[in-house]
Amino acid sequence: MNFSHDFQQDLATILAELGSCRPFAFNRFADGELAILEERDIPTADVWSAVNVSDKFRERLKAALTYRDKDYYVGIGCPCCNKDEWLRLMSLAGREPDDPQVTFSNVFVNENYEAARAAMLKAFPIFTPRCNLVNGDDSAVDEIVSSMSRTQDTVPMLLAAGPAGKIIIHEVWKRGLRRTIVDVGSLFDLDMTGCASRSYHDPNHPNRQKICQWSPKTIDNTLPSSI
């Protein structure tokens, strides 16, 4: 799977890969994960705090961001929605803008929201924890990882577990489980909770028509040397 960095085409690439038999992991990192890594507090749409996390959690989150494997793909911020945060995340990840294993973290939302939701909602099982895994005991994350690592199921899984989900995907993948697992974030929040907490949940919001851009005309491809 190679990403072209075209917003709609990269969604089509992921959906096509989901329909194949080849296992892969797709892990997404955005403003919340960046805040945790930079030890900053930010308001979140969910019930976790970016500051109140363990050192172990932060280290594991960084490991998930920087992990490399031929079948491990990442979404990193969005250069047109927040160029500064995108640059910092790309630098932390050690990635270049033309990396074919990297695409938009928000590839499932904005103008892509309806197509992504319709393609995945009824086709694949969704795992979402019933408690806050970010600010709790790290053992809760470990229990999920251990449980998933023992499974023999090869059906693709969609994961909606916030920043903890990034750790779960990375840990499961590096332990050798070759099952497709995709971080879908808040894509199905409206379906599962009835709560329209994101702009793209509203069909009348301008973001529902927004096609995000990764082109050199939109961004400066010079990444900072350090953060």
LOLOVEX-902361 format. One record per residue (C-alpha): residue number from 1; residue in one letter; x, y, z. Coordinates in Angstrom, 2 decimals, always signed. Each point is the difference from the previous one (the first is absolute). Layout:
<atoms>
<atom><nr>NUM</nr><rest>A</rest><east>X</east><north>Y</north><up>Z</up></atom>
...
</atoms>
This chain:
<atoms>
<atom><nr>1</nr><rest>M</rest><east>+0.00</east><north>+0.00</north><up>+0.00</up></atom>
<atom><nr>2</nr><rest>N</rest><east>+1.44</east><north>+3.35</north><up>-1.07</up></atom>
<atom><nr>3</nr><rest>F</rest><east>-1.59</east><north>+3.32</north><up>+0.88</up></atom>
<atom><nr>4</nr><rest>S</rest><east>-0.12</east><north>+2.67</north><up>-2.70</up></atom>
<atom><nr>5</nr><rest>H</rest><east>-0.80</east><north>+2.80</north><up>+2.52</up></atom>
<atom><nr>6</nr><rest>D</rest><east>-3.21</east><north>+0.77</north><up>-1.84</up></atom>
<atom><nr>7</nr><rest>F</rest><east>-2.76</east><north>+0.22</north><up>+2.63</up></atom>
<atom><nr>8</nr><rest>Q</rest><east>-2.66</east><north>-1.96</north><up>-1.87</up></atom>
<atom><nr>9</nr><rest>Q</rest><east>+2.35</east><north>-2.43</north><up>-1.73</up></atom>
<atom><nr>10</nr><rest>D</rest><east>+1.69</east><north>-0.96</north><up>+3.27</up></atom>
<atom><nr>11</nr><rest>L</rest><east>-3.39</east><north>-0.87</north><up>+1.50</up></atom>
<atom><nr>12</nr><rest>A</rest><east>-0.73</east><north>-2.14</north><up>-3.06</up></atom>
<atom><nr>13</nr><rest>T</rest><east>+3.38</east><north>-1.71</north><up>+0.44</up></atom>
<atom><nr>14</nr><rest>I</rest><east>-0.78</east><north>-0.90</north><up>+3.63</up></atom>
<atom><nr>15</nr><rest>L</rest><east>-3.48</east><north>-1.28</north><up>-0.84</up></atom>
<atom><nr>16</nr><rest>A</rest><east>+1.37</east><north>-2.12</north><up>-2.84</up></atom>
<atom><nr>17</nr><rest>E</rest><east>+2.65</east><north>-1.45</north><up>+2.31</up></atom>
<atom><nr>18</nr><rest>L</rest><east>-2.66</east><north>-0.81</north><up>+2.60</up></atom>
<atom><nr>19</nr><rest>G</rest><east>-1.74</east><north>-2.07</north><up>-2.66</up></atom>
<atom><nr>20</nr><rest>S</rest><east>+3.15</east><north>-1.98</north><up>-0.75</up></atom>
<atom><nr>21</nr><rest>C</rest><east>+1.44</east><north>-2.90</north><up>+1.97</up></atom>
<atom><nr>22</nr><rest>R</rest><east>+3.28</east><north>+1.77</north><up>+0.84</up></atom>
<atom><nr>23</nr><rest>P</rest><east>+0.27</east><north>+0.96</north><up>+3.70</up></atom>
<atom><nr>24</nr><rest>F</rest><east>+1.15</east><north>+3.50</north><up>+0.88</up></atom>
<atom><nr>25</nr><rest>A</rest><east>-0.14</east><north>+2.52</north><up>+2.83</up></atom>
<atom><nr>26</nr><rest>F</rest><east>-1.10</east><north>+3.63</north><up>-0.40</up></atom>
<atom><nr>27</nr><rest>N</rest><east>+0.69</east><north>+2.21</north><up>+3.02</up></atom>
<atom><nr>28</nr><rest>R</rest><east>-0.92</east><north>+3.72</north><up>+0.21</up></atom>
<atom><nr>29</nr><rest>F</rest><east>+1.60</east><north>+2.83</north><up>+1.98</up></atom>
<atom><nr>30</nr><rest>A</rest><east>-1.33</east><north>+3.55</north><up>+0.33</up></atom>
<atom><nr>31</nr><rest>D</rest><east>-0.27</east><north>+2.91</north><up>+2.43</up></atom>
<atom><nr>32</nr><rest>G</rest><east>-0.85</east><north>-2.10</north><up>+3.06</up></atom>
<atom><nr>33</nr><rest>E</rest><east>+2.94</east><north>-2.33</north><up>-0.43</up></atom>
<atom><nr>34</nr><rest>L</rest><east>+2.31</east><north>+2.94</north><up>-0.66</up></atom>
<atom><nr>35</nr><rest>A</rest><east>-1.18</east><north>+1.71</north><up>+3.21</up></atom>
<atom><nr>36</nr><rest>I</rest><east>+0.77</east><north>-3.13</north><up>+2.00</up></atom>
<atom><nr>37</nr><rest>L</rest><east>+3.46</east><north>-0.31</north><up>-1.53</up></atom>
<atom><nr>38</nr><rest>E</rest><east>+0.73</east><north>+3.69</north><up>+0.64</up></atom>
<atom><nr>39</nr><rest>E</rest><east>-1.52</east><north>-0.18</north><up>+3.52</up></atom>
<atom><nr>40</nr><rest>R</rest><east>-2.54</east><north>+2.72</north><up>-0.73</up></atom>
<atom><nr>41</nr><rest>D</rest><east>-3.59</east><north>+0.12</north><up>+1.19</up></atom>
<atom><nr>42</nr><rest>I</rest><east>-2.69</east><north>+0.62</north><up>-2.61</up></atom>
<atom><nr>43</nr><rest>P</rest><east>-3.79</east><north>-0.17</north><up>+0.01</up></atom>
<atom><nr>44</nr><rest>T</rest><east>-1.18</east><north>-3.33</north><up>-1.39</up></atom>
<atom><nr>45</nr><rest>A</rest><east>-3.32</east><north>-1.11</north><up>-1.39</up></atom>
<atom><nr>46</nr><rest>D</rest><east>+0.24</east><north>-3.17</north><up>+2.13</up></atom>
<atom><nr>47</nr><rest>V</rest><east>+0.63</east><north>-0.57</north><up>+3.70</up></atom>
<atom><nr>48</nr><rest>W</rest><east>+3.80</east><north>-0.28</north><up>+0.13</up></atom>
<atom><nr>49</nr><rest>S</rest><east>+2.72</east><north>+2.45</north><up>+0.98</up></atom>
<atom><nr>50</nr><rest>A</rest><east>+3.15</east><north>+0.49</north><up>-2.09</up></atom>
<atom><nr>51</nr><rest>V</rest><east>+2.11</east><north>+0.77</north><up>+3.07</up></atom>
<atom><nr>52</nr><rest>N</rest><east>-1.19</east><north>-2.58</north><up>+2.50</up></atom>
<atom><nr>53</nr><rest>V</rest><east>+1.70</east><north>-3.00</north><up>-1.63</up></atom>
<atom><nr>54</nr><rest>S</rest><east>+2.76</east><north>-2.28</north><up>+1.25</up></atom>
<atom><nr>55</nr><rest>D</rest><east>+3.57</east><north>+0.19</north><up>-1.29</up></atom>
<atom><nr>56</nr><rest>K</rest><east>-0.46</east><north>-3.54</north><up>-1.26</up></atom>
<atom><nr>57</nr><rest>F</rest><east>-3.08</east><north>+1.01</north><up>-2.01</up></atom>
<atom><nr>58</nr><rest>R</rest><east>+1.85</east><north>+2.94</north><up>-1.57</up></atom>
<atom><nr>59</nr><rest>E</rest><east>+3.00</east><north>-2.20</north><up>-0.90</up></atom>
<atom><nr>60</nr><rest>R</rest><east>-2.23</east><north>-2.63</north><up>-1.56</up></atom>
<atom><nr>61</nr><rest>L</rest><east>-1.89</east><north>+2.64</north><up>-1.98</up></atom>
<atom><nr>62</nr><rest>K</rest><east>+3.28</east><north>+1.32</north><up>-1.40</up></atom>
<atom><nr>63</nr><rest>A</rest><east>+1.02</east><north>-3.56</north><up>-0.90</up></atom>
<atom><nr>64</nr><rest>A</rest><east>-3.27</east><north>-0.48</north><up>-1.89</up></atom>
<atom><nr>65</nr><rest>L</rest><east>+0.60</east><north>+3.23</north><up>-1.93</up></atom>
<atom><nr>66</nr><rest>T</rest><east>+3.57</east><north>-0.87</north><up>-1.00</up></atom>
<atom><nr>67</nr><rest>Y</rest><east>-0.47</east><north>-3.73</north><up>-0.69</up></atom>
<atom><nr>68</nr><rest>R</rest><east>+0.92</east><north>-1.23</north><up>-3.48</up></atom>
<atom><nr>69</nr><rest>D</rest><east>-1.21</east><north>-3.10</north><up>-1.77</up></atom>
<atom><nr>70</nr><rest>K</rest><east>-0.84</east><north>-0.61</north><up>-3.65</up></atom>
<atom><nr>71</nr><rest>D</rest><east>-3.67</east><north>-0.64</north><up>+0.91</up></atom>
<atom><nr>72</nr><rest>Y</rest><east>-0.34</east><north>+2.69</north><up>+2.68</up></atom>
<atom><nr>73</nr><rest>Y</rest><east>-1.43</east><north>+3.29</north><up>-1.27</up></atom>
<atom><nr>74</nr><rest>V</rest><east>-0.62</east><north>+3.26</north><up>+1.80</up></atom>
<atom><nr>75</nr><rest>G</rest><east>-2.22</east><north>+3.03</north><up>-0.29</up></atom>
<atom><nr>76</nr><rest>I</rest><east>+1.75</east><north>+3.13</north><up>+1.26</up></atom>
<atom><nr>77</nr><rest>G</rest><east>-2.00</east><north>+3.17</north><up>+0.59</up></atom>
<atom><nr>78</nr><rest>C</rest><east>-1.11</east><north>+2.08</north><up>-2.95</up></atom>
<atom><nr>79</nr><rest>P</rest><east>+2.29</east><north>+2.55</north><up>-1.68</up></atom>
<atom><nr>80</nr><rest>C</rest><east>-2.83</east><north>+2.22</north><up>-1.21</up></atom>
<atom><nr>81</nr><rest>C</rest><east>-2.11</east><north>-0.09</north><up>+3.19</up></atom>
<atom><nr>82</nr><rest>N</rest><east>+2.93</east><north>+0.60</north><up>+2.37</up></atom>
<atom><nr>83</nr><rest>K</rest><east>+3.36</east><north>+0.30</north><up>-1.73</up></atom>
<atom><nr>84</nr><rest>D</rest><east>+2.00</east><north>+0.77</north><up>+3.17</up></atom>
<atom><nr>85</nr><rest>E</rest><east>-1.23</east><north>-3.07</north><up>+1.89</up></atom>
<atom><nr>86</nr><rest>W</rest><east>+0.46</east><north>-2.13</north><up>-3.12</up></atom>
<atom><nr>87</nr><rest>L</rest><east>+3.63</east><north>+1.10</north><up>-0.29</up></atom>
<atom><nr>88</nr><rest>R</rest><east>+0.68</east><north>-0.82</north><up>+3.65</up></atom>
<atom><nr>89</nr><rest>L</rest><east>-1.63</east><north>-3.42</north><up>-0.24</up></atom>
<atom><nr>90</nr><rest>M</rest><east>+1.86</east><north>-0.82</north><up>-3.21</up></atom>
<atom><nr>91</nr><rest>S</rest><east>+3.27</east><north>+0.97</north><up>+1.67</up></atom>
<atom><nr>92</nr><rest>L</rest><east>-0.72</east><north>-2.11</north><up>+3.07</up></atom>
<atom><nr>93</nr><rest>A</rest><east>-0.91</east><north>-2.92</north><up>-2.25</up></atom>
<atom><nr>94</nr><rest>G</rest><east>+3.16</east><north>+0.43</north><up>-2.07</up></atom>
<atom><nr>95</nr><rest>R</rest><east>-2.04</east><north>+0.00</north><up>-3.21</up></atom>
<atom><nr>96</nr><rest>E</rest><east>+0.32</east><north>+1.93</north><up>-3.26</up></atom>
<atom><nr>97</nr><rest>P</rest><east>-2.98</east><north>+1.53</north><up>-1.84</up></atom>
<atom><nr>98</nr><rest>D</rest><east>+0.41</east><north>-2.33</north><up>-2.98</up></atom>
<atom><nr>99</nr><rest>D</rest><east>+0.02</east><north>-3.18</north><up>+2.13</up></atom>
<atom><nr>100</nr><rest>P</rest><east>-2.48</east><north>-2.41</north><up>-1.66</up></atom>
<atom><nr>101</nr><rest>Q</rest><east>-0.84</east><north>-1.60</north><up>+3.37</up></atom>
<atom><nr>102</nr><rest>V</rest><east>-1.33</east><north>+3.28</north><up>+1.40</up></atom>
<atom><nr>103</nr><rest>T</rest><east>-3.27</east><north>+1.80</north><up>-0.69</up></atom>
<atom><nr>104</nr><rest>F</rest><east>-2.45</east><north>+2.40</north><up>+1.65</up></atom>
<atom><nr>105</nr><rest>S</rest><east>-1.07</east><north>-0.88</north><up>+3.54</up></atom>
<atom><nr>106</nr><rest>N</rest><east>-3.45</east><north>+1.34</north><up>-0.90</up></atom>
<atom><nr>107</nr><rest>V</rest><east>-0.33</east><north>-2.12</north><up>-3.15</up></atom>
<atom><nr>108</nr><rest>F</rest><east>-3.29</east><north>-1.47</north><up>+1.30</up></atom>
<atom><nr>109</nr><rest>V</rest><east>-1.73</east><north>+3.31</north><up>+0.68</up></atom>
<atom><nr>110</nr><rest>N</rest><east>-0.89</east><north>+3.36</north><up>-1.55</up></atom>
<atom><nr>111</nr><rest>E</rest><east>-1.02</east><north>-0.62</north><up>-3.65</up></atom>
<atom><nr>112</nr><rest>N</rest><east>+0.97</east><north>-3.68</north><up>+0.36</up></atom>
<atom><nr>113</nr><rest>Y</rest><east>-2.27</east><north>-0.56</north><up>+3.00</up></atom>
<atom><nr>114</nr><rest>E</rest><east>-3.08</east><north>-1.47</north><up>-1.70</up></atom>
<atom><nr>115</nr><rest>A</rest><east>+1.97</east><north>-2.23</north><up>-2.37</up></atom>
<atom><nr>116</nr><rest>A</rest><east>+2.19</east><north>-1.38</north><up>+2.81</up></atom>
<atom><nr>117</nr><rest>R</rest><east>-2.93</east><north>-0.50</north><up>+2.35</up></atom>
<atom><nr>118</nr><rest>A</rest><east>-2.18</east><north>-1.73</north><up>-2.59</up></atom>
<atom><nr>119</nr><rest>A</rest><east>+2.80</east><north>-2.34</north><up>-1.07</up></atom>
<atom><nr>120</nr><rest>M</rest><east>+1.05</east><north>-1.13</north><up>+3.46</up></atom>
<atom><nr>121</nr><rest>L</rest><east>-2.90</east><north>+0.34</north><up>+2.45</up></atom>
<atom><nr>122</nr><rest>K</rest><east>-1.74</east><north>-3.31</north><up>-0.71</up></atom>
<atom><nr>123</nr><rest>A</rest><east>+2.89</east><north>-1.83</north><up>-1.63</up></atom>
<atom><nr>124</nr><rest>F</rest><east>+2.47</east><north>-0.38</north><up>+2.88</up></atom>
<atom><nr>125</nr><rest>P</rest><east>-0.08</east><north>-0.45</north><up>+3.80</up></atom>
<atom><nr>126</nr><rest>I</rest><east>+0.70</east><north>+3.12</north><up>+2.06</up></atom>
<atom><nr>127</nr><rest>F</rest><east>+1.81</east><north>-0.12</north><up>+3.33</up></atom>
<atom><nr>128</nr><rest>T</rest><east>-0.38</east><north>+2.92</north><up>+2.36</up></atom>
<atom><nr>129</nr><rest>P</rest><east>+0.77</east><north>-0.09</north><up>+3.76</up></atom>
<atom><nr>130</nr><rest>R</rest><east>-2.65</east><north>+0.94</north><up>+2.52</up></atom>
<atom><nr>131</nr><rest>C</rest><east>+2.42</east><north>+1.92</north><up>+2.20</up></atom>
<atom><nr>132</nr><rest>N</rest><east>+2.72</east><north>+2.64</north><up>-0.23</up></atom>
<atom><nr>133</nr><rest>L</rest><east>+3.21</east><north>-1.85</north><up>-0.82</up></atom>
<atom><nr>134</nr><rest>V</rest><east>+2.18</east><north>+3.12</north><up>-0.25</up></atom>
<atom><nr>135</nr><rest>N</rest><east>+0.09</east><north>+1.15</north><up>+3.61</up></atom>
<atom><nr>136</nr><rest>G</rest><east>-0.46</east><north>-3.32</north><up>+1.75</up></atom>
<atom><nr>137</nr><rest>D</rest><east>+2.24</east><north>-2.89</north><up>+0.94</up></atom>
<atom><nr>138</nr><rest>D</rest><east>+2.19</east><north>-1.16</north><up>-2.91</up></atom>
<atom><nr>139</nr><rest>S</rest><east>-0.98</east><north>-3.56</north><up>+0.83</up></atom>
<atom><nr>140</nr><rest>A</rest><east>-3.39</east><north>+0.57</north><up>-1.65</up></atom>
<atom><nr>141</nr><rest>V</rest><east>+1.72</east><north>+0.63</north><up>-3.33</up></atom>
<atom><nr>142</nr><rest>D</rest><east>+2.24</east><north>-3.03</north><up>+0.55</up></atom>
<atom><nr>143</nr><rest>E</rest><east>-3.02</east><north>-2.24</north><up>+0.61</up></atom>
<atom><nr>144</nr><rest>I</rest><east>-1.55</east><north>+1.06</north><up>-3.32</up></atom>
<atom><nr>145</nr><rest>V</rest><east>+3.27</east><north>-0.54</north><up>-1.83</up></atom>
<atom><nr>146</nr><rest>S</rest><east>+0.42</east><north>-3.46</north><up>+1.52</up></atom>
<atom><nr>147</nr><rest>S</rest><east>-3.57</east><north>-0.96</north><up>-0.85</up></atom>
<atom><nr>148</nr><rest>M</rest><east>+0.33</east><north>+1.14</north><up>-3.62</up></atom>
<atom><nr>149</nr><rest>S</rest><east>+3.38</east><north>-1.66</north><up>-0.38</up></atom>
<atom><nr>150</nr><rest>R</rest><east>-1.51</east><north>-3.39</north><up>+0.88</up></atom>
<atom><nr>151</nr><rest>T</rest><east>-2.80</east><north>+0.17</north><up>-2.54</up></atom>
<atom><nr>152</nr><rest>Q</rest><east>+0.05</east><north>-2.12</north><up>-3.14</up></atom>
<atom><nr>153</nr><rest>D</rest><east>-2.62</east><north>+2.14</north><up>-1.72</up></atom>
<atom><nr>154</nr><rest>T</rest><east>+1.15</east><north>+1.37</north><up>-3.35</up></atom>
<atom><nr>155</nr><rest>V</rest><east>-2.98</east><north>+2.29</north><up>-0.67</up></atom>
<atom><nr>156</nr><rest>P</rest><east>+1.09</east><north>+3.67</north><up>-0.20</up></atom>
<atom><nr>157</nr><rest>M</rest><east>-0.67</east><north>+1.95</north><up>+3.19</up></atom>
<atom><nr>158</nr><rest>L</rest><east>-0.84</east><north>+3.68</north><up>+0.35</up></atom>
<atom><nr>159</nr><rest>L</rest><east>+1.27</east><north>+1.61</north><up>+3.20</up></atom>
<atom><nr>160</nr><rest>A</rest><east>-1.38</east><north>+3.13</north><up>+1.70</up></atom>
<atom><nr>161</nr><rest>A</rest><east>+1.97</east><north>+0.43</north><up>+3.22</up></atom>
<atom><nr>162</nr><rest>G</rest><east>+1.50</east><north>+3.50</north><up>-0.09</up></atom>
<atom><nr>163</nr><rest>P</rest><east>+3.75</east><north>+0.39</north><up>+0.67</up></atom>
<atom><nr>164</nr><rest>A</rest><east>+0.05</east><north>-3.40</north><up>+1.74</up></atom>
<atom><nr>165</nr><rest>G</rest><east>-1.08</east><north>-1.58</north><up>-3.26</up></atom>
<atom><nr>166</nr><rest>K</rest><east>+3.27</east><north>+1.06</north><up>-1.61</up></atom>
<atom><nr>167</nr><rest>I</rest><east>+1.91</east><north>-1.96</north><up>+2.65</up></atom>
<atom><nr>168</nr><rest>I</rest><east>-2.29</east><north>-3.00</north><up>-0.38</up></atom>
<atom><nr>169</nr><rest>I</rest><east>+0.48</east><north>-0.15</north><up>-3.77</up></atom>
<atom><nr>170</nr><rest>H</rest><east>+3.77</east><north>+0.33</north><up>+0.27</up></atom>
<atom><nr>171</nr><rest>E</rest><east>+0.38</east><north>-2.54</north><up>+2.81</up></atom>
<atom><nr>172</nr><rest>V</rest><east>-2.24</east><north>-2.56</north><up>-1.68</up></atom>
<atom><nr>173</nr><rest>W</rest><east>+1.76</east><north>+0.41</north><up>-3.33</up></atom>
<atom><nr>174</nr><rest>K</rest><east>+3.54</east><north>-0.25</north><up>+1.34</up></atom>
<atom><nr>175</nr><rest>R</rest><east>-0.96</east><north>-3.15</north><up>+1.93</up></atom>
<atom><nr>176</nr><rest>G</rest><east>-0.61</east><north>-1.70</north><up>-3.32</up></atom>
<atom><nr>177</nr><rest>L</rest><east>-3.80</east><north>+0.02</north><up>-0.32</up></atom>
<atom><nr>178</nr><rest>R</rest><east>-0.60</east><north>+0.37</north><up>-3.71</up></atom>
<atom><nr>179</nr><rest>R</rest><east>-3.60</east><north>+1.12</north><up>-0.02</up></atom>
<atom><nr>180</nr><rest>T</rest><east>-1.11</east><north>+3.17</north><up>-1.73</up></atom>
<atom><nr>181</nr><rest>I</rest><east>-0.67</east><north>+2.63</north><up>+2.64</up></atom>
<atom><nr>182</nr><rest>V</rest><east>-1.02</east><north>+3.57</north><up>-0.81</up></atom>
<atom><nr>183</nr><rest>D</rest><east>-0.28</east><north>+3.00</north><up>+2.31</up></atom>
<atom><nr>184</nr><rest>V</rest><east>-3.29</east><north>+1.67</north><up>-0.94</up></atom>
<atom><nr>185</nr><rest>G</rest><east>-0.15</east><north>+2.51</north><up>+2.86</up></atom>
<atom><nr>186</nr><rest>S</rest><east>-3.33</east><north>+1.81</north><up>+0.28</up></atom>
<atom><nr>187</nr><rest>L</rest><east>-1.31</east><north>-1.12</north><up>-3.39</up></atom>
<atom><nr>188</nr><rest>F</rest><east>-2.88</east><north>-1.97</north><up>+1.53</up></atom>
<atom><nr>189</nr><rest>D</rest><east>-0.67</east><north>+2.11</north><up>+3.11</up></atom>
<atom><nr>190</nr><rest>L</rest><east>-3.32</east><north>+1.22</north><up>-1.35</up></atom>
<atom><nr>191</nr><rest>D</rest><east>-1.13</east><north>-3.55</north><up>-0.71</up></atom>
<atom><nr>192</nr><rest>M</rest><east>+1.10</east><north>-1.42</north><up>+3.37</up></atom>
<atom><nr>193</nr><rest>T</rest><east>-0.88</east><north>+2.84</north><up>+2.36</up></atom>
<atom><nr>194</nr><rest>G</rest><east>-2.33</east><north>+2.29</north><up>-1.94</up></atom>
<atom><nr>195</nr><rest>C</rest><east>+2.29</east><north>+2.87</north><up>+1.01</up></atom>
<atom><nr>196</nr><rest>A</rest><east>+1.09</east><north>+2.32</north><up>-2.83</up></atom>
<atom><nr>197</nr><rest>S</rest><east>+3.20</east><north>+1.16</north><up>+1.70</up></atom>
<atom><nr>198</nr><rest>R</rest><east>+2.02</east><north>+0.76</north><up>-3.15</up></atom>
<atom><nr>199</nr><rest>S</rest><east>-0.54</east><north>+2.54</north><up>-2.75</up></atom>
<atom><nr>200</nr><rest>Y</rest><east>-0.18</east><north>-2.64</north><up>-2.72</up></atom>
<atom><nr>201</nr><rest>H</rest><east>-2.90</east><north>-1.73</north><up>+1.74</up></atom>
<atom><nr>202</nr><rest>D</rest><east>-2.12</east><north>+2.98</north><up>-1.08</up></atom>
<atom><nr>203</nr><rest>P</rest><east>-1.02</east><north>-0.31</north><up>-3.68</up></atom>
<atom><nr>204</nr><rest>N</rest><east>-0.35</east><north>+3.79</north><up>-0.19</up></atom>
<atom><nr>205</nr><rest>H</rest><east>+3.44</east><north>+0.84</north><up>+1.37</up></atom>
<atom><nr>206</nr><rest>P</rest><east>+2.54</east><north>+1.27</north><up>-2.59</up></atom>
<atom><nr>207</nr><rest>N</rest><east>+2.46</east><north>-2.73</north><up>+1.03</up></atom>
<atom><nr>208</nr><rest>R</rest><east>-2.29</east><north>-2.60</north><up>-1.58</up></atom>
<atom><nr>209</nr><rest>Q</rest><east>+0.99</east><north>+1.45</north><up>-3.37</up></atom>
<atom><nr>210</nr><rest>K</rest><east>+3.68</east><north>+0.51</north><up>+0.84</up></atom>
<atom><nr>211</nr><rest>I</rest><east>+2.51</east><north>-1.92</north><up>-2.13</up></atom>
<atom><nr>212</nr><rest>C</rest><east>+3.30</east><north>+0.24</north><up>+1.85</up></atom>
<atom><nr>213</nr><rest>Q</rest><east>+3.26</east><north>+0.67</north><up>-1.83</up></atom>
<atom><nr>214</nr><rest>W</rest><east>+3.55</east><north>-1.38</north><up>+0.31</up></atom>
<atom><nr>215</nr><rest>S</rest><east>+1.51</east><north>+1.79</north><up>-2.99</up></atom>
<atom><nr>216</nr><rest>P</rest><east>+3.22</east><north>+2.07</north><up>-0.03</up></atom>
<atom><nr>217</nr><rest>K</rest><east>-2.17</east><north>+2.95</north><up>-1.03</up></atom>
<atom><nr>218</nr><rest>T</rest><east>-1.75</east><north>-0.22</north><up>+3.37</up></atom>
<atom><nr>219</nr><rest>I</rest><east>+2.90</east><north>-0.83</north><up>+2.30</up></atom>
<atom><nr>220</nr><rest>D</rest><east>+3.67</east><north>+0.67</north><up>+0.50</up></atom>
<atom><nr>221</nr><rest>N</rest><east>+1.66</east><north>-3.40</north><up>-0.30</up></atom>
<atom><nr>222</nr><rest>T</rest><east>+2.97</east><north>+1.05</north><up>+2.16</up></atom>
<atom><nr>223</nr><rest>L</rest><east>-0.44</east><north>-1.77</north><up>+3.32</up></atom>
<atom><nr>224</nr><rest>P</rest><east>+1.52</east><north>+1.44</north><up>+3.17</up></atom>
<atom><nr>225</nr><rest>S</rest><east>+3.27</east><north>-1.66</north><up>+1.01</up></atom>
<atom><nr>226</nr><rest>S</rest><east>-1.10</east><north>-0.27</north><up>+3.62</up></atom>
<atom><nr>227</nr><rest>I</rest><east>-2.91</east><north>+0.77</north><up>+2.29</up></atom>
</atoms>
